[in-house]
């Protein structure tokens, strides 16, 4: 959707996705123990964003498994993204993200609504590698047209001297301008996915409940 910067996808929309899901889950299982140790209270990862969302893949992983890059550049993804942007895109990043509860009740960092600053337009695929419901902290977004309205309305309500810049938005601010009910969560079984322009669509993720995780 070129106006709203969104495409909701199922496994049938992504040829070869089953192979990628199996590979990604194997990579995660291989690294799960190291991830748990690296995020202990005495570690550098035990702070802010790393307390709840951890990057799993290294450049070496991508070199050893070029099929991950091939999938990202496959026609099933390249075609809709090229149509949306109006030109052939540049592939910036592939990652495997592991989200857990951060141990607090309040949303922090990218758990708060925000817009990504990398460009005026971009497309990010969020592919669920296990079943995701509300407890798993699904990636959640607001389509671009509603985002434009919400950002303008919140900006008008904030005092000029407000310390909170427009990079982060409180749920209460969105609720005050009728924005929370516009949110869409990428929930569903393994293989469900959302292709979203995170520069134009307000979004958050990884509000994971204790006892579970999102991959």
Secondary structure as UniProt FT lines:
FT   TURN            2..5
FT   STRAND          6..9
FT   HELIX           11..13
FT   TURN            15..16
FT   HELIX           17..38
FT   TURN            41..42
FT   TURN            44..45
FT   HELIX           48..51
FT   STRAND          53..55
FT   HELIX           59..64
FT   HELIX           67..72
FT   HELIX           75..85
FT   STRAND          97..100
FT   HELIX           109..111
FT   STRAND          113..114
FT   STRAND          124..127
FT   HELIX           134..136
FT   STRAND          140..142
FT   HELIX           144..157
FT   TURN            160..161
FT   TURN            166..167
FT   STRAND          168..169
FT   HELIX           171..176
FT   TURN            177..178
FT   HELIX           180..182
FT   STRAND          183..185
FT   TURN            190..191
FT   STRAND          193..196
FT   TURN            198..200
FT   STRAND          203..204
FT   TURN            210..211
FT   STRAND          213..214
//
